[in-house]
Amino acid sequence: MQVPFLDLKLQYQRIKGEVEPMILDILEKCCYIGGAYVNDFERQMENYLSAKHVAGCSNGTDALVLGLKSCNIKPGDEVITTPFTFFASAEAISSVGAVPVFVDVRQDDYNIDPDRIEEAITDKTKAIMPVHIFGAPCDMDKIMAIAKKHNLKVIEDAAQAIGAEYKGRKAGTLGDVGCFSFYPTKNLGGAGDGGMVTTNSDALGVIVRAYREHGAAQGGAEALELLEGVKEQIHTKEEVTELYNPYKYYNYLIGYNSRLDAIQAAVLSVKLKYVDEYNRRRSEIAKMYLAGLTGKLRKPAYSDDVKSCWHQFVVRSDYKEELCAYLTENEVGNGSFYTVPLHRQKAFNKYNCKNPGVSQPVAEEISSQSVCLPIFPEMTGEQVQYVIDTVNRFYEGK
Ligand SMILES: Cc1ncc(COP(=O)(O)O)c(C=O)c1O
């Protein structure tokens, strides 16, 4: 039996009938960027997350940059994050000129260890970026309490965590801002790149929207005032003519071009209707894995406070390479995230982070053992059982 690591075609077949007329409508109307599809998707997402503001953007990496910028993270500021994540988490910190400070993760859920955060705080620390890795929310009560005590911002990297919950609240709505990715392989994936920033703060909502569009026009002026207390009074109503609107033609911040396009918004708004169903099926598959896989490998263990959206199912094996080769030989798709923890990445090796090369033993151990098994909503029960049997057969006699 063949079990792919992921099969996006199956998902597309199911939604094709809904998606294609919308894409044709966009092509006919030539409303490629912004407009009704983007606005509708943002409002649907606000409703889904119970978040006050959702701003779509170009991708998850940009969402993190916009999140950091909106929290006024500046060059030289330190931002605490995990070394066991996708490169983009810390890359975003560096790309706004700030310094990532890596704090090791926990054995069971692979997430940043809140009990080790305080020892990394200095007078330069301005924010914490928890990453809900593989779709399982971090220990947010502890993280928020530390942030409050030290007056730090919290930028959640929820790129992998759409629909996941912490104590009944959606991941990405617990910190100051939440940052999501709609990369096609995500639980809610577009037909290309996409992302969004969420916040419950009216001020941060204004600032994120301004940064995503060149800090332009009235939104830019409002954002500048919120960020720097600089009130722009150069434009009076009398200056505005039909042909010339000073607000419209001025830029107030050095921002970005990071808009979500209409085709992505249309695809995402269709898939959003099914995302809970997709996540439920992922959770059923995870339950089968947790019950059926041999105890000779280590499985993820989450607290009862956490409802994972099971973006990935990652086990730990002392025979990582051998197991991956055996799975491939037996036509079971597999992956390995993240083989190189970020403090060992070339880009963070000698510079660009606070503690280059300083050992993060738990992250290193997990990196050397992590094996991702297939988990996607369209997987059949037979396929899940075949994966379990194949893994267990590998372990016979080990
Ligand atoms: C944890 C994490 N952060 C950030 C990103 C960046 O998202 P994107 O690829 O949409 O830029 C990803 C995407 O893979 C991710 O998994």
The ligand as an SDF file (V2000), in Angstrom:
LIG
                    3D

 16 16  0  0  0  0  0  0  0  0999 V2000
    6.4810   27.8150   12.5220 C   0  0  0  0  0  0  0  0  0  0  0  0
    6.4760   28.5780   11.2310 C   0  0  0  0  0  0  0  0  0  0  0  0
    6.7070   29.8950   11.2570 N   0  0  0  0  0  0  0  0  0  0  0  0
    6.6840   30.6370   10.1360 C   0  0  0  0  0  0  0  0  0  0  0  0
    6.4460   30.0660    8.9060 C   0  0  0  0  0  0  0  0  0  0  0  0
    6.5090   30.9160    7.6800 C   0  0  0  0  0  0  0  0  0  0  0  0
    5.3730   30.8600    6.8920 O   0  0  0  0  0  0  0  0  0  0  0  0
    5.4390   31.1140    5.3070 P   0  0  0  0  0  0  0  0  0  0  0  0
    6.0860   29.9210    4.6930 O   0  0  0  0  0  0  0  0  0  0  0  0
    4.0150   31.2680    4.9120 O   0  0  0  0  0  0  0  0  0  0  0  0
    6.2280   32.3500    5.0960 O   0  0  0  0  0  0  0  0  0  0  0  0
    6.1900   28.7010    8.8220 C   0  0  0  0  0  0  0  0  0  0  0  0
    5.8980   28.0710    7.5280 C   0  0  0  0  0  0  0  0  0  0  0  0
    6.3310   27.0590    7.1450 O   0  0  0  0  0  0  0  0  0  0  0  0
    6.2290   27.9270   10.0160 C   0  0  0  0  0  0  0  0  0  0  0  0
    5.9970   26.6200    9.9930 O   0  0  0  0  0  0  0  0  0  0  0  0
  1  2  1  0
  2  3  1  0
  2 15  2  0
  3  4  2  0
  4  5  1  0
  5  6  1  0
  5 12  2  0
  6  7  1  0
  7  8  1  0
  8  9  2  0
  8 10  1  0
  8 11  1  0
 12 13  1  0
 12 15  1  0
 13 14  2  0
 15 16  1  0
M  END
$$$$
